[in-house]
Amino acid sequence: MQETDKYKFLTEAPVNGVILKMAIPTIMSMLVTSLYNMVDTYFVGRLDTQSTAAVGIVFSFMFFIQSFGFFFGHGSGNYISRELGAKHHAKAEKMASIGFFSSFLFGCIILFYGEILLKPLSLLLGSTPTILPYTERYLWIILLGTPFLTSSLTLNCQMRLQGYANKSMQGMVLGALLNCILDPLFICTFNMGLSGAAIATVVGQIVSFGILLAMTRQDGIIGIRWSNFKPTWIAMKEIFYGGSPSLSRQGLGCFATVALNYTAGIYGDAAIAAMSIVNRITMFVMSMVVGLGQGFQPVCGFCYGARLFDRLKQAYWFVVKVGTIFLIVMGLIGIYYSHEIVSLFRDDAAVVAIGAPALVWQLVAYPLNALSMASNMMTQTCRKPWRANILAAARKGLFFVPLILILPYFFGLKGVEMCQAWSDILAFILTVPVMIYTFKQLDSEFKEENGDIHYSNEVLE
């Protein structure tokens, strides 16, 4: 699709159909990416409880790594979509290279210091003495893929926010599928155990990186050029405004998971393994709604840039309604089959006894997350940084971290199991007044302006 056709499609075609067309590839991408996380958990779960727990512990650090890929990706990508909506192609082109190379270089920094501080980092993430050797082995290999993971996530966001959801999906899905194929091969056939799972993950990340980078040479997609990598204070400020909510969301996800591991660790390795499994399952379910929201983001960015407020609101409410209905249906299924689902990943009575009620607790409040997710994505794309950061921080930071410290004190292990549900409820309650205020402000903003976009006139000139 040519650039002019893409602009017309995102700003004029029936909005529900546009979102679904944009969302289907992103949903598939999110599903497959979540699936390879679950495949890791499944095959590692065939080994032992300590290996399962180690993957869960390292998974929290992968949240931290991903947070910077999304930070640079959403920061540059949201800016790109707004500028393309305003027909400022040159500015968008410069931002693409700044975002990509910044992400790759930051990934290299994480790799370097992560390997140097491997043992203290493993302990910091919540490893118990019995899990520590497994965590170090898995983390050492996972760190090798860090620059490729951060920069491929950045490319994925940029391409998706340009309206090329199909292209961004292909790169991520092919790498994830390769990981799913290599997992049983390395873990079982070659008897590489936990190390095999880590190697499969890194190989998949490198393949995704190569495919996505090659796609930037195709017609219509903004290319990545070293000559355009000229970071300025203004450019980095725009990345911060657009990307900091993602950094908050993913970074606090890391912090929350570490806090969860520490608290669950009080009740033994089985508790850590159980909560790790539950987190993977619920993330798999939520990934479909996140994919729907990601299909909404380019529509949101282009409509904001083109000053189409009514269309933007219509798109937002469509995502909220569809996402809520889906989470209700999936929640009912997950609650009914909670024991069977958890035992599928680790057939250990102690793990299932903790994981099944924890899964029920999380799924009870899960439908509320559709509104919270769509609101966070809208405020982030429309460059409302303080609101986007508050909403991003709410579910995994603002509420979860205090609750994971308070609830177990009064309710013991049950407090660990119910913590995420109460956090989701409080995040929903916070989101409602924030969005009422945001819609009122946007309505006033769009009425006052004559179509000029004042926020970016100085950027990347």
SEBA-918900 format. One record per residue (C-alpha): residue in three letters; x, y, z. Coordinates in steps of 0.001 Angstrom, whole numbers. Each point is the difference from the previous one (the first is absolute). Layout:
r, c1, c2, c3
ALA, X, Y, Z
...
This chain:
r, c1, c2, c3
MET, 0, 0, 0
GLN, 1411, 3400, -1012
GLU, 426, 2738, 2589
THR, -2976, 2038, -1291
ASP, -2221, -3097, -41
LYS, 1110, -889, 3524
TYR, -856, 3502, 1214
LYS, -3452, -152, -1624
PHE, -657, -3473, 1398
LEU, 869, 949, 3582
THR, -1869, 3307, -2
GLU, -3036, -702, -2211
ALA, -903, -3722, -193
PRO, -2645, -1400, 2432
VAL, 1749, 140, 3325
ASN, -1041, -3407, 1375
GLY, 1247, -1755, -3124
VAL, 3267, 1965, 57
ILE, 716, -985, 3602
LEU, -766, -3648, -650
LYS, 2188, -20, -3113
MET, 2827, 1612, 1945
ALA, -640, -2162, 3058
ILE, -123, -3483, -1540
PRO, 3736, -57, -859
THR, 946, 1537, 3345
ILE, -2216, -2477, 1876
MET, 1671, -2856, -1859
SER, 3393, 1476, 796
MET, -859, 388, 3692
LEU, -1485, -3497, 145
VAL, 3010, -1661, -1554
THR, 2406, 2032, 2157
SER, -1953, -978, 3120
LEU, -210, -3555, -1288
TYR, 3763, -384, -153
ASN, 179, 1202, 3614
MET, -2521, -2697, 879
VAL, 1880, -2596, -2056
ASP, 3120, 822, 2041
THR, -2008, -472, 3182
TYR, -1561, -3241, -1255
PHE, 3214, -1758, -1046
VAL, 2050, 1329, 2896
GLY, -2828, -1172, 2268
ARG, 774, -3546, -1182
LEU, 3434, 345, 1678
ASP, -510, 1026, 3640
THR, -1565, 2631, 2259
GLN, 3264, 1938, 406
SER, 404, 434, -3767
THR, -3622, 1159, -293
ALA, 548, 2511, 2797
ALA, 3277, 1224, -1575
VAL, -1761, 772, -3285
GLY, -2607, 1976, 1936
ILE, 2702, 1931, 1833
VAL, 1904, 877, -3196
PHE, -3293, 865, -1660
SER, -262, 2938, 2384
PHE, 3320, 1330, -1328
MET, -1222, -465, -3556
PHE, -2740, 2469, 908
PHE, 2792, 2449, 802
ILE, 1763, -660, -3320
GLN, -3240, 268, -1965
SER, -874, 3249, 1752
PHE, 2833, 1788, -1822
GLY, -891, -1539, -3348
PHE, -3554, 1262, 452
PHE, 1250, 3312, 1408
PHE, 1945, 828, -3150
GLY, -2544, -1732, -2244
HIS, -3141, 1683, 1299
GLY, 1835, 3267, 622
SER, 1188, 248, -3588
GLY, -2972, -1875, -1503
ASN, -2707, 2173, 1553
TYR, 1847, 3085, -1225
ILE, 315, -1552, -3476
SER, -3743, -771, -229
ARG, -968, 3530, 1040
GLU, 2422, 1572, -2491
LEU, -1196, -2261, -2811
GLY, -3565, 979, 901
ALA, 1095, 3633, -294
LYS, 1884, -844, -3261
HIS, 3457, 851, 1394
HIS, 1907, -2943, -1488
ALA, 3556, 1341, 407
LYS, -364, 377, 3767
ALA, -1396, -3518, 282
GLU, 2928, -1408, -1996
LYS, 2616, 1539, 2289
MET, -1771, -1196, 3120
ALA, -78, -3615, -1234
SER, 3803, -234, -128
ILE, 460, 1816, 3312
GLY, -2369, -2415, 1734
PHE, 1512, -3149, -1536
PHE, 3699, 701, 631
SER, -673, 1338, 3499
SER, -1817, -3240, 810
PHE, 2784, -2230, -1348
LEU, 2721, 1902, 1863
PHE, -1937, -82, 3262
GLY, -469, -3748, -432
CYS, 3780, -351, -260
ILE, 410, 1877, 3288
ILE, -2459, -2333, 1766
LEU, 1846, -3029, -1429
PHE, 3397, 1245, 1191
TYR, -971, 829, 3587
GLY, -2375, -2947, 299
GLU, 2750, -2518, -720
ILE, 2416, 1715, 2383
LEU, -2570, 43, 2819
LEU, -1555, -3378, -757
LYS, -80, -1482, 3528
PRO, -1119, 3106, 1911
LEU, -2579, 651, -2706
SER, -1367, -3550, 367
LEU, -289, 466, 3763
LEU, -1605, 3409, -456
LEU, -2650, -1547, -2262
GLY, -1101, -2283, 2822
SER, 1974, -3230, -400
THR, 51, -2288, 3012
PRO, 3214, -1963, 731
THR, -1474, -3113, -1652
ILE, -1082, 1906, -3130
LEU, 3122, 2196, -386
PRO, 2132, -2359, -2183
TYR, -2921, -477, -2392
THR, -676, 3739, -164
GLU, 3642, 850, -750
ARG, 209, -2607, -2760
TYR, -3182, 1190, -1701
LEU, 630, 3737, 441
TRP, 3581, -132, -1333
ILE, -1240, -1224, -3372
ILE, -3138, 2178, -106
LEU, 2107, 3143, 442
LEU, 1855, -732, -3271
GLY, -3137, 803, -1969
THR, -694, 3312, 1751
PRO, 1031, 2454, -2796
PHE, -1951, -2017, -2568
LEU, -3086, -180, 2232
THR, -117, 3716, 810
SER, 578, 1174, -3576
SER, -2377, -2543, -1571
LEU, -2754, 1140, 2386
THR, 759, 3589, -1011
LEU, -262, -864, -3709
ASN, -3203, -1906, 646
CYS, -1600, 3013, 1692
GLN, 1161, 2422, -2685
MET, -1322, -2106, -2864
ARG, -3298, -677, 1730
LEU, -549, 3678, 779
GLN, 697, 838, -3648
GLY, -2947, -2255, -837
TYR, 2025, -3052, -1124
ALA, -1359, -2447, 2559
ASN, 364, -2962, -2373
LYS, 3699, 668, -520
SER, 727, 474, 3688
MET, -1872, -3225, 748
GLN, 2025, -2049, -2463
GLY, 3323, 855, 1601
MET, -1089, -738, 3557
VAL, -2027, -3099, -850
LEU, 2722, -1713, -2037
GLY, 2526, 441, 2805
ALA, -2482, -1214, 2608
LEU, -994, -3048, -2053
LEU, 3659, -897, -441
ASN, 386, 154, 3771
CYS, -3005, -2330, 423
ILE, 1603, -2498, -2411
LEU, 3440, 192, 1596
ASP, -1243, -335, 3595
PRO, -891, -3719, -90
LEU, 2963, -665, -2298
PHE, 2589, 1571, 2301
ILE, -1621, -903, 3342
CYS, -1099, -3571, -703
THR, 1731, -1371, -3111
PHE, 3451, 1506, 666
ASN, -413, -254, 3810
MET, 1116, 3607, 484
GLY, -2591, 594, 2714
LEU, -454, 3545, 1252
SER, 2893, 1289, -2115
GLY, -1749, -1293, -3116
ALA, -3106, 2071, 815
ALA, 2134, 3130, 344
ILE, 1915, -621, -3253
ALA, -3271, -564, -1888
THR, -1307, 3329, 1297
VAL, 3111, 1942, -1042
VAL, 95, -1577, -3479
GLY, -3648, 974, -512
GLN, 736, 3586, 1066
ILE, 2915, 328, -2427
VAL, -2087, -1352, -2877
SER, -2827, 2471, 760
PHE, 2511, 2832, 92
GLY, 1443, -915, -3409
ILE, -3396, -359, -1669
LEU, -1372, 3289, 1349
LEU, 3140, 1936, -915
ALA, -115, -1389, -3538
MET, -3635, 1084, -317
THR, 917, 3648, 556
ARG, 1506, -59, -3496
GLN, -3406, -687, -1581
ASP, -2012, 2706, -1752
GLY, -2277, 2037, 2227
ILE, 1690, -931, 3287
ILE, 2250, 2640, 1506
GLY, 3609, -1131, -376
ILE, 2658, -187, 2708
ARG, 3119, 1987, -897
TRP, 3068, 715, 2110
SER, 215, 3440, -1636
ASN, -3334, 890, 1650
PHE, 1242, -983, 3465
LYS, 516, 3489, 1373
PRO, -1576, -43, 3465
THR, -885, 3394, 1412
TRP, -1461, 1089, 3288
ILE, -3286, 807, -1724
ALA, -186, -3408, -1691
MET, 758, -1854, 3236
LYS, -2617, 2082, 1785
GLU, -2601, -1158, -2530
ILE, 1098, -3619, 469
PHE, -341, 470, 3742
TYR, -3496, 1466, -289
GLY, -1182, -2791, -2275
GLY, 1999, -2858, 1521
SER, 120, 624, 3746
PRO, -3422, -1613, 599
SER, 1323, -3201, -1600
LEU, 3125, 246, 2137
SER, -2182, 434, 3075
ARG, -2319, -2849, -953
GLN, 2705, -2536, -872
GLY, 2560, 1204, 2529
LEU, -2488, -143, 2838
GLY, -1035, -3408, -1326
CYS, 3574, -1092, 679
PHE, -14, 1551, 3461
ALA, -3402, -1490, 808
THR, 1096, -3477, -1084
VAL, 3143, 251, 2122
ALA, -2137, 1034, 2992
LEU, -2333, -2897, -763
ASN, 2919, -2444, -169
TYR, 1353, 1187, 3349
THR, -3387, -260, 1691
ALA, -910, -3328, -1610
GLY, 3459, -1327, 880
ILE, -985, 131, 3676
TYR, -2410, -2850, -776
GLY, 2555, -2091, -1924
ASP, 1158, -698, -3554
ALA, -3427, -1410, -904
ALA, -1590, 3401, 666
ILE, 2478, 1768, -2302
ALA, -572, -2596, -2714
ALA, -3798, 221, 379
MET, -127, 3789, -240
SER, 2371, -118, -2987
ILE, -2375, -2362, -1813
VAL, -3055, 2119, 853
ASN, 1717, 3139, -1270
ARG, 801, -1691, -3326
ILE, -3597, -1206, -399
THR, -1598, 3367, 778
MET, 2496, 1817, -2213
PHE, -942, -2333, -2846
VAL, -3678, 909, 446
MET, 736, 3715, 329
SER, 2282, -54, -3044
MET, -3050, -253, -2263
VAL, -1501, 3164, 1488
VAL, 3376, 1757, -138
GLY, 185, -974, -3674
LEU, -3419, 1585, -528
GLY, 1261, 3138, 1738
GLN, 3094, 50, -2170
GLY, -2265, -115, -3038
PHE, -1696, 3080, 1438
GLN, 3224, 1963, 524
PRO, 819, 897, -3644
VAL, -3633, 1055, -498
CYS, 253, 2086, 3164
GLY, 3308, 1595, -1045
PHE, -1099, 835, -3535
CYS, -3385, 1346, 1180
TYR, 1685, 2120, 2649
GLY, 2448, 1375, -2547
ALA, -2810, 648, -2518
ARG, -2220, 1504, 2763
LEU, -2852, -2532, -383
PHE, -1258, -60, 3579
ASP, -3379, -1708, -555
ARG, 1695, -2818, -1906
LEU, 2580, -372, 2766
LYS, -2735, -357, 2659
GLN, -1903, -2521, -2098
ALA, 3130, -2125, -386
TYR, 735, 137, 3752
TRP, -3450, -1203, 1068
PHE, 21, -2769, -2579
VAL, 3205, -1405, 1512
VAL, -1363, 266, 3557
LYS, -3235, -1855, -842
VAL, 1578, -2798, -2037
GLY, 2836, -473, 2518
THR, -2350, -165, 2990
ILE, -2275, -2597, -1611
PHE, 2976, -2149, -969
LEU, 1510, 78, 3498
ILE, -3333, -944, 1577
VAL, -278, -3067, -2235
MET, 3620, -1073, 521
GLY, -262, 644, 3729
LEU, -2981, -2324, 365
ILE, 1798, -2774, -1898
GLY, 3205, 461, 2012
ILE, -1823, -26, 3338
TYR, -1895, -3193, -832
TYR, 3125, -1879, -1144
SER, 2534, 1634, 2345
HIS, 1409, -3234, 1464
GLU, 356, -1661, -3394
ILE, 1706, 3023, -1551
VAL, 2621, 389, 2749
SER, 724, -3749, 159
LEU, 636, 39, -3748
PHE, 3180, 1984, 653
ARG, 1162, -1695, 3199
ASP, -1650, -3171, 1232
ASP, 1029, 551, 3596
ALA, -2688, -44, 2711
ALA, 1643, 2805, 1984
VAL, 321, 2239, -3077
VAL, -3600, -642, -1119
ALA, -1362, 590, 3524
ILE, 1470, 3515, -57
GLY, -342, 795, -3704
ALA, -3653, -944, -567
PRO, -1541, 2409, 2570
ALA, 2467, 2710, -1059
LEU, -1186, -380, -3610
VAL, -3645, 267, 1115
TRP, 713, 3144, 1978
GLN, 1746, 1702, -2933
LEU, -2658, -905, -2551
VAL, -2876, 1290, 2156
ALA, 1203, 3608, -411
TYR, 1586, -412, -3438
PRO, -2866, 1533, -2096
LEU, 715, 3372, 1644
ASN, 3383, 84, -1732
ALA, -1475, 717, -3454
LEU, -924, 3559, 1016
SER, 3285, 514, 1845
MET, 2061, -1253, -2951
ALA, -1829, 2020, -2679
SER, 198, 3142, 2148
ASN, 3709, -408, 564
MET, 653, -472, -3727
MET, -2148, 2978, -971
THR, 1602, 2441, 2443
GLN, 3442, -1232, -1017
THR, -626, 368, -3748
CYS, -1676, 3405, 418
ARG, 3027, 1324, 1890
LYS, -1527, 357, 3444
PRO, 3070, -1193, 1896
TRP, -943, 517, 3646
ARG, -3366, -1708, -420
ALA, 1498, -2791, -2072
ASN, 2695, -574, 2608
ILE, -2496, -85, 2871
LEU, -2193, -2513, -1819
ALA, 3031, -2064, -1036
ALA, 1306, -74, 3573
ALA, -3327, -790, 1656
ARG, -460, -3725, -606
LYS, 3541, -1295, 635
GLY, 1494, 2737, 2129
LEU, -2201, 2555, 1686
PHE, -2348, -2637, 1415
PHE, 1634, -3407, -445
VAL, 3251, 671, 1866
PRO, -1639, 1323, 3200
LEU, -2622, -2759, -132
ILE, 2567, -2812, -391
LEU, 1615, 1278, 3196
ILE, -3249, 528, 1925
LEU, -2390, -2800, -981
PRO, 2295, -2978, 845
TYR, 558, 1535, 3438
PHE, -3734, -360, 745
PHE, -1004, -2945, -2211
GLY, 3211, -2004, -461
LEU, 315, -1908, -3270
LYS, -3586, 958, -919
GLY, 1184, 3620, -6
VAL, 2567, -864, -2676
GLU, -2652, -1721, -2100
MET, -2522, 2870, 160
CYS, 2431, 2917, -332
GLN, -233, 545, -3784
ALA, -3812, -63, 25
TRP, -258, 2789, 2556
SER, 2648, 1967, -1874
ASP, -2048, -280, -3214
ILE, -3141, 1223, 1779
LEU, 1776, 3043, 1444
ALA, 1632, 785, -3365
PHE, -3449, -29, -1636
ILE, -1402, 2369, 2636
LEU, 2903, 2402, -626
THR, -348, -177, -3794
VAL, -3626, 1188, -170
PRO, 478, 3592, 1307
VAL, 3293, 365, -1891
MET, -1722, -808, -3297
ILE, -2985, 2249, 712
TYR, 2435, 2877, 462
THR, 2021, -1029, -3080
PHE, -3014, -81, -2319
LYS, -1158, 3397, 1228
GLN, 3456, 1447, -601
LEU, 302, -1516, -3476
ASP, -3442, 1287, -938
SER, 1020, 3509, 1024
GLU, 3413, -309, -1666
PHE, -1418, -1091, -3357
LYS, -2615, 2755, -9
GLU, 2538, 2727, 694
GLU, 2557, -1042, -2619
ASN, -204, 646, -3717
GLY, 1765, -3191, -994
ASP, 3559, 1084, 866
ILE, 1986, -2367, 2204
HIS, 1970, 2235, 2319
TYR, 1646, -2651, 2128
SER, 2541, -1091, -2619
ASN, 780, 3049, -2145
GLU, 3548, 224, 1269
VAL, 760, -3731, 59
LEU, 2619, -1439, -2343
GLU, 21, 3017, -2332
